[in-house]
Amino acid sequence: MDLKEQLVKYIKDVIGFEINIQQPDELFKAKLPLFLKEEYQWFEALLENKKCILAIVKDENRLGINQIGKQFQKAGEMAGLPVIGVFNHLEAYNRKRLIEKKTAFIVPGKQLYIPEFLMDLREYKNNTKKKTNSISPVAQQLLLLFLLDNHNKLSIETQPFKNLATLLETNKMGITRAVESLKNQNFIETTGKKEKTIRFTDNKQNLWTRAKKQNVLINPVLKQVFTDELPQHLQLLLCNDNALANYTDINPVRQKYYAIEKSMYYALKKTNALVNENNYEGKYCLEVWKYNPATITGLLFENRKAVDPLSLFLCYKGTTDERIEMALEQIENKFIWLKD
């Protein structure tokens, strides 16, 4: 399936809209400078009765984000229509920069952002997907931040939504969904009108107990892969049994485990940066996480070389290993019940 077909399917699956794609007006094509013709495939599209220009990027690695924004603006002025960039892959930090610049784009299967049409769907592949009892990854990060911030360093309950979004490296829509996810479980209430804030409905110990009992917390690990070398220039955090040894008195293991956020992993995979990647064995095991494993650690445990203790705890959901269970109890005692 080529990128154009992926785009049509993604739009249909995610927001239920039909998108009709055709060749652009000849006059528009004639106006385009040669360098724009070389960098993009240009199409005209009708999305929910709204016309736009699609610019399918031929090589994401050749263009800078500032350059893309200026080129789309130039093309939009020529066409008299909004321009939407279509990418086969785009790293999370570059998607964030495009959103900051209000540059419309679609990454089929990943993210859609079209401010002209008031659409912003982030990594939600299918609105018709069956509802689950679990909270969203961003909601889990927000809850864990509150539970672990025993000295109220971040003042979570006084921060407006935009500040929470910055803390969790998401946008307004992402934090709004996270708040709704927590409200649905009666973990928080919202206060304020112009600048809303959140208030947790119970103390930290009771919130943790309820969340476990209701089985709404997710295992952060999407999958594990093995490689013979660690990617260069990346500062990865210890996870799995290596991190457990960092927080408890469990004995360390020989296998080296490191956590990596999924968009970073797929970027490395695309460029073949992982040496001898496989699903079975290797010098290093990379745990691909559903959210950034460095976020909570960076905010609350600056000097730690491991993922945060509660995310780590949730990586062992369903374990029946008595040795692991004793270590997890130590984590709860130290970080939830605040026992030395």
N, C-alpha and C positions, 0 to 999 in steps of 0.2 A: 504494500500500500504506500503510494507516494505521499509527500507532505500535504499536497492539496486535498487528497482523499481523506487523510487523517484529520485535516482541519474541518471538513464538512461533517464527518462523523462526530468529532468532538463537540462542535457547536450544537448538533442535534441531540447528542446524549446529555450534555451538561445543562443547556438552557432551553432545549426543546424547540429551537428556532431552525428554520430552513435557511440556508445560505446559497444563493445562486451566484456562481462565479463565471465570468466571461472575459474575453479579451478587452483591453481598455480602448477607449476612443482613439482613433488614428491621430487626431490632432494632438492629444495629450502625449502619445508616443513620440510624435515628431518633435515636441518641445523638450523632451527629456535629454539632458546632456549625456554624452557617451559613457561617462564614468558611472552614472546612475543605472544605465542599461546593463552595464557589466556586473554591478554588484547585486542587482535584484532582478527577480522575475515580477513583472507588473500585471495586475489583473484588476478589473472592476467587479465589485460584488454588491449584491442586494441582501442586506441583513435585516430581517423584520421590517421590510419596506423602507429601509434607510440605505442610501447609496454610500459607498466608500471605495477607497482604493486599497488593494492588498499589495504589500511589498514583501515577497518571499525572499528571505536572505539566503544567498548562495553559500556564503562562508562566514559563519559567525566570528571566526577568529581573526578575520581581516579588518573588522570595523570596531571603532571605539564608540562608547555609548553617547558621548557628546556629538560625535560625527553623525551617528544615526539620527539623533533628534533633529539636527539641522537639516539633514537631507530629506527627512520626512516632511518637515515644515516647507521646504522649497518645493517638493513634489505636490504637496497639498495645495499650495498657492497656485501652481500651474493647472491643477485639475479642478480646483474649486470644491474639493471634497476632502473629508478627513482621511488620513493615511494610517493604516494599521500594519505594523510589521509582523511577519509570521516567521517564527524561528523553529528549527528542528530541536535545538537545545539552547538553553540560556541559564547560566549560573544564577543562584538565588540573589547574590549581591548585585548582579547586573540587572535583574528584574526589579529589584528594589530601587536602583538608580533611575531606571526608566519611569517607574511610578512617581518618584520624586519630581521628575521632569515633565510629568503628565504626558508621556509619549505612549500612544496606544500600541499594544502588542498582543500576540497570541502565541503560546507554546502548546500545541495540541497535546492533550493528555496531562497537562501540568497546570497552566495558568492562563487566565484571560483578563486583560485590563483594557477597557475602552471607555475613557472618561467622557467622550462625546456622546455616547449612548448610555452613560451612567451604569456601566457594567463592570464589576470587579469580582471575579471568582478565582480564589487562590487555592490551588491544589485540591479542589473538590471535583473529582472526575465525574460524578454522576449523582444528580439531585434525587433520582428515583431509587437510589440504593436503599436497601432495607435499613431502618433505624436500629442502632445498637444502644445498649445501655451505657457504653463507655463514654467518658468525656473526651474531648478533642485533644490532640497533642499540645496545642498552645494553652488550652485550659489546664492541662496537667502541669505544665511548667509554672503557670500562675499560682496554682494551688501549692505546689511544692516550694516555690519561693516563699510564700507566706509561712508555711510550716517550718521551714529551715531558718527563717530570719528571726532568731530568738532575741536579738538585740534591737529589732525594728530598725535596722540600718536603712532599709529601702522605703519604709513608711508606705507600704503597699496600699493601705486603706485611705490614704490621703492623696494619692496620685490620680490625676485625670486620665481618661482613657488614652490620650495621645502619649503621655509619659509611659504608661504601661506598655503601649505598642513599641516604643523605643527600647525599653528594657528587654522585651522579648523578641526584638528584631523582626517585627511584623508591621502591618499597617492598621489603619482604623477599622477596616472591615474584619481583619483577622482577630483583633482584640475584641470587637463586638461579638463575633461568633463564640469566642472563648468565654466571654461573660455570660452569654445566653446558655452555653453548655453547662456552666457552673450553677446558674440560676435554676435550670431544669432539675438539677439534683438537690436544690435547696441548700447549697453550700454558701451562697452569697445573696445579698440584696444590693440594689443600686440606689444611690442617693444623688440629689442634685438635679438641675435641669439643664443649664447652659453647658456646664462642665461636669459630667457625671463622674462619680467615684464609686467604689465598691465597698461593701462591709460584709465580712464573714459572719455567718449566723451562729457560730459556736466557737469554743476554744480549740486550740490546735490539736490537743490530744483527742477530743471527741470527733473533730473533723476527720482525722486520720483513721480512727476506729470505724466511723460511719462509711468512709470511702472504701475501706477494705471489705467491710461487711456487705456493702451494696455491689461490690465487685465492679466498680466503674473505672478503676485505674488501669492504664494500659502498660503492657511490656514495651519499653521504648525501642527494643531491638527489632528491626525489620528482617534482617538476615545476617549470617556470618559468611565471610569469604577468607581464604588463606592466600598469602603471598610470601615470596622469598625476600622481598625488600620493602622497607617502608617508603612511601612517597617522600621525595625530597622537599625541603622547605615547609613542611607542615608540622605544627606542634600539636600532636594528638594526645589525648588523655587516656590513662590506663582505665580499663574496665574489666568486667567479669572477675575471675578469681584474683587477678593482679590488683584490682581496685579493692576487692574485699580484704585482701591482706593489708592494704593501706589504712583501712578503717577499723579492723578487728584483729584478734590475735590468731586468726587462721593462718596456717602455713602457706607461704607463696608457692606457686607452681612454675614449672619451667616454660610452658607455653606463654608467649607474649601476646596479650590482648590489648587492642586499642579501639576506641570508639571514633566513628566518623559520621558526620551528617550526610544524609542520603544524596542531596544535590552535589555535594563535594565528591562523593564516591562516584556518582554517574559521570561527572566531569572528568575524573581521572580515568575511568573505564573507557570513555570515548576516545581519549588520547593514548590509550594503551600504556598508561603510566604504571600499571600494577604488574610487577614481574611474576610470571608464572601463576597468575590468579587461578584458583580452583576452589571447589567446595569441600575439600577433604583434609588437606594437610599443607603445612608451610611453616616457615620460621615465625611468621607473624599471623595472627588472626585479627581481621578487621570486623568489628561489629558495626553494621550499617544502622544508624539510628533514625527514628521517625522525626525527631527534633534535634536541634543543635546540642550535643552533649556538653559543649563548652559554656553555654549561656549561664546556667545556674552556678557552676563552679566559678566562672569569671566574676560574677556579681557578689558571691558570698564566701568563696573559698579560694581566694587569689593565689595562695601559696601551695595549694594542693596540686598534685600531678594526676589526680584521678577524677572520674566523673562524680557528680554529687551523690551523697549517700542514699537518698530516697529513690532517685532514679535507678541507682544500682540495686537497691532492694527489690524494685519492681521487675528487674531483669530476671529474677529468679522465681517469678510467679509459677506456682504449681510444683516446686521442687519437693522431692521426698528424701533428699539427702540430709541425714541427721546432722552431719558436720556443718553443712551450709545453713540449716535452720538455726543452729546455735549461733552462728556468726550474724545472721539476720536479726536475731533477738538482741544481740549486742548493739547493732545499729539503731534499733528502735529505742533501746534503753538510753543510748547516748543522745540521739537527736530528736526523739519524740517525748520520752518520759524524762529526759534531762537528768539521767543518773550517771554518775561517773563510773 
